[in-house]
Amino acid sequence: MEDLLSNVDWTEIGWASWDTLVMVGMSLLFSVLIGLPIGVLLFLFGKRQLLEQPVAYAVLSFVVNVLRSVPFIILLIVMIPFTVMLIGTSLGVAGAIPPLVAGGAPFFARLVETSLREVDRGIIEATQAMGASVKQIIFGALLPEALPGIIAGITVTAITLVSYAAMSGVIGGGGLGDLAIRFGYQRFQTDVMVITVALLVIFVQVLQMVGDRLVLYFSRK
């Protein structure tokens, strides 16, 4: 066992782990910034909601469903021209972020919509009865009430992005996935593959634990 671990380039693994954290962190940030307003609009445009717009809901829902239905490994390849145009490269950490956001934002938007649907309608009606505007209802009632569910959605999205970030290694996206493919698969270094999997499991466990703690904290308020 010690002989196997002695052959591992721990510096390489350290940098790959850092790259994975950067990819997940940046893509999660943009996924939340893009997915949250889309999720709110999906809820507002829905049937019997504050801004019921069947056509707008159908169009927005179609776009979200299309992006969610494309397997991420295919999305990575399809988005290469757009990524190159936007970032200047499709390789490395920077090149992996646009497809990660394209995969994460619609996923998170649906989770936000689901969380908002679970808010007691009586709260919305009571806020309306007090003469609140749509903006006041969204920021004063809907989002605060749905906050635990939204945080849970962020946690699920972050965990999903960890697996997506690992898959991005197929096209040279960097991180642990790239390391596992170059060393673990192509060079048959089983020790690197095992360490990579163990680190990914640790990342997921930490994310889930932190997310559960935050959901519990905000559920008590």
C-alpha positions as CSV (number, residue, x, y, z in Angstrom):
1,M,0.0,0.0,0.0
2,E,2.8,2.4,1.0
3,D,4.6,1.6,-2.3
4,L,1.6,2.4,-4.3
5,L,1.0,5.7,-2.5
6,S,4.7,6.7,-2.8
7,N,4.2,6.7,-6.6
8,V,1.4,9.3,-6.4
9,D,2.2,12.9,-7.4
10,W,0.5,14.6,-4.5
11,T,1.3,18.0,-5.8
12,E,-0.6,17.2,-9.0
13,I,-3.6,15.9,-7.0
14,G,-3.5,19.0,-4.8
15,W,-3.7,21.3,-7.9
16,A,-6.4,19.1,-9.4
17,S,-8.5,19.3,-6.2
18,W,-8.1,23.1,-6.2
19,D,-9.2,23.2,-9.9
20,T,-12.3,21.1,-9.1
21,L,-13.2,23.4,-6.2
22,V,-12.8,26.5,-8.4
23,M,-14.9,25.0,-11.2
24,V,-17.7,23.9,-8.8
25,G,-17.6,27.2,-6.9
26,M,-17.7,29.5,-9.9
27,S,-20.3,27.4,-11.8
28,L,-22.4,27.2,-8.7
29,L,-22.3,31.0,-8.2
30,F,-23.4,31.6,-11.8
31,S,-26.0,28.8,-11.7
32,V,-27.6,30.4,-8.7
33,L,-27.5,33.9,-10.1
34,I,-29.1,32.7,-13.4
35,G,-31.3,29.9,-12.1
36,L,-32.9,31.8,-9.2
37,P,-34.6,34.5,-11.3
38,I,-35.6,31.9,-13.9
39,G,-37.1,29.7,-11.2
40,V,-39.0,32.7,-9.7
41,L,-40.3,33.5,-13.2
42,L,-41.4,29.9,-13.8
43,F,-43.4,30.1,-10.6
44,L,-44.9,33.5,-11.3
45,F,-45.9,32.6,-14.8
46,G,-47.5,29.3,-13.8
47,K,-51.2,28.5,-13.6
48,R,-53.2,30.4,-11.0
49,Q,-50.1,32.4,-9.9
50,L,-49.4,36.1,-9.5
51,L,-48.3,36.8,-13.1
52,E,-50.0,33.9,-14.9
53,Q,-48.7,33.9,-18.5
54,P,-49.3,30.5,-20.2
55,V,-47.3,31.4,-23.3
56,A,-44.3,32.8,-21.4
57,Y,-44.3,29.8,-19.1
58,A,-44.4,27.4,-22.0
59,V,-41.5,29.0,-23.7
60,L,-39.4,29.3,-20.6
61,S,-40.2,25.8,-19.5
62,F,-39.3,24.5,-22.9
63,V,-35.9,26.1,-22.8
64,V,-35.2,24.8,-19.3
65,N,-36.4,21.3,-20.3
66,V,-34.2,21.2,-23.4
67,L,-31.1,22.1,-21.4
68,R,-31.9,19.6,-18.7
69,S,-32.6,16.8,-21.2
70,V,-29.3,16.9,-22.9
71,P,-26.8,14.6,-21.2
72,F,-23.9,16.6,-19.8
73,I,-21.2,14.8,-21.7
74,I,-23.0,15.8,-25.0
75,L,-23.6,19.3,-23.7
76,L,-19.8,19.6,-23.1
77,I,-19.1,18.8,-26.8
78,V,-22.0,20.8,-28.3
79,M,-20.9,23.9,-26.4
80,I,-17.3,23.9,-27.4
81,P,-17.7,26.5,-30.2
82,F,-19.7,28.8,-27.9
83,T,-17.2,28.3,-25.1
84,V,-14.3,29.2,-27.4
85,M,-16.1,32.3,-28.6
86,L,-17.0,33.4,-25.0
87,I,-13.8,32.4,-23.1
88,G,-11.2,31.9,-25.9
89,T,-10.6,28.3,-25.0
90,S,-12.6,25.1,-24.3
91,L,-9.8,23.6,-22.2
92,G,-8.9,24.0,-18.6
93,V,-10.9,25.3,-15.7
94,A,-12.1,28.4,-17.6
95,G,-13.3,26.3,-20.5
96,A,-15.3,24.0,-18.3
97,I,-17.3,26.7,-16.5
98,P,-19.8,27.7,-19.3
99,P,-21.1,24.2,-19.9
100,L,-21.2,23.6,-16.2
101,V,-23.4,26.7,-15.8
102,A,-25.5,25.7,-18.8
103,G,-26.1,22.3,-17.1
104,G,-26.5,23.7,-13.5
105,A,-28.7,26.8,-14.0
106,P,-31.8,25.1,-15.5
107,F,-31.5,22.3,-13.0
108,F,-31.4,24.8,-10.1
109,A,-34.3,26.8,-11.7
110,R,-36.6,23.8,-11.5
111,L,-35.6,23.2,-7.8
112,V,-36.4,26.9,-7.1
113,E,-39.8,26.6,-8.8
114,T,-40.6,23.5,-6.8
115,S,-39.6,25.2,-3.5
116,L,-41.8,28.2,-4.2
117,R,-44.8,25.9,-5.0
118,E,-44.5,24.5,-1.5
119,V,-45.0,27.9,0.1
120,D,-48.4,28.1,1.8
121,R,-50.8,29.9,-0.5
122,G,-52.4,31.5,2.5
123,I,-49.2,33.5,3.1
124,I,-49.4,34.9,-0.4
125,E,-53.0,35.7,-0.2
126,A,-52.5,37.4,3.2
127,T,-49.7,39.5,1.8
128,Q,-51.9,40.5,-1.2
129,A,-54.7,41.4,1.1
130,M,-52.4,43.9,2.9
131,G,-51.8,45.6,-0.5
132,A,-48.3,44.4,-1.2
133,S,-46.9,44.6,-4.7
134,V,-45.6,41.6,-6.6
135,K,-42.0,42.7,-5.8
136,Q,-42.9,42.9,-2.1
137,I,-44.6,39.5,-2.2
138,I,-41.5,37.9,-3.8
139,F,-38.9,39.4,-1.5
140,G,-41.0,39.7,1.6
141,A,-42.9,36.5,1.6
142,L,-42.1,34.0,-1.1
143,L,-38.3,33.9,-1.0
144,P,-38.0,34.0,2.9
145,E,-40.6,31.2,3.3
146,A,-38.9,29.1,0.6
147,L,-35.4,29.7,1.8
148,P,-34.8,26.3,3.4
149,G,-35.9,24.6,0.2
150,I,-33.8,26.9,-1.9
151,I,-30.7,26.2,0.2
152,A,-31.4,22.4,-0.2
153,G,-31.6,23.0,-3.9
154,I,-28.3,24.8,-3.9
155,T,-26.8,21.8,-2.0
156,V,-28.2,19.3,-4.6
157,T,-27.0,21.5,-7.5
158,A,-23.5,21.8,-5.9
159,I,-23.3,18.0,-5.6
160,T,-24.5,17.6,-9.2
161,L,-21.8,20.1,-10.4
162,V,-19.1,18.0,-8.6
163,S,-20.0,15.1,-10.9
164,Y,-20.3,17.4,-13.9
165,A,-16.9,18.9,-13.2
166,A,-15.4,15.4,-13.0
167,M,-17.0,14.6,-16.4
168,S,-15.5,17.7,-17.9
169,G,-12.1,16.0,-17.7
170,V,-13.1,14.1,-20.8
171,I,-12.5,17.2,-23.0
172,G,-9.5,18.4,-20.9
173,G,-11.5,20.5,-18.5
174,G,-9.0,20.1,-15.7
175,G,-9.6,19.0,-12.1
176,L,-9.8,15.6,-10.6
177,G,-11.8,14.2,-13.6
178,D,-9.0,15.2,-16.0
179,L,-6.4,13.7,-13.6
180,A,-8.3,10.4,-13.3
181,I,-8.6,10.1,-17.1
182,R,-4.9,11.0,-17.9
183,F,-3.3,9.0,-15.1
184,G,-5.9,6.6,-13.7
185,Y,-7.4,5.5,-17.1
186,Q,-4.8,6.2,-19.8
187,R,-1.7,5.2,-17.8
188,F,-3.4,2.5,-15.7
189,Q,-2.5,4.1,-12.4
190,T,-5.1,2.5,-10.2
191,D,-3.9,4.4,-7.1
192,V,-4.6,7.7,-8.7
193,M,-8.1,6.6,-9.7
194,V,-8.8,5.4,-6.2
195,I,-7.6,8.6,-4.6
196,T,-9.6,10.7,-7.1
197,V,-12.8,8.8,-6.3
198,A,-12.1,9.1,-2.5
199,L,-11.6,12.9,-2.8
200,L,-14.8,13.3,-4.8
201,V,-16.7,11.3,-2.2
202,I,-15.3,13.6,0.5
203,F,-16.3,16.7,-1.4
204,V,-19.9,15.5,-1.7
205,Q,-20.1,14.5,1.9
206,V,-18.9,17.9,3.1
207,L,-21.2,19.7,0.8
208,Q,-24.2,17.6,1.9
209,M,-23.3,18.1,5.6
210,V,-22.9,21.9,5.3
211,G,-26.2,22.1,3.3
212,D,-28.1,20.0,5.8
213,R,-26.8,22.2,8.6
214,L,-27.9,25.4,6.8
215,V,-31.3,24.0,6.0
216,L,-31.8,23.1,9.6
217,Y,-30.6,26.5,10.8
218,F,-32.9,28.5,8.5
219,S,-35.9,26.2,9.1
220,R,-35.9,27.2,12.8
221,K,-36.2,30.9,12.1
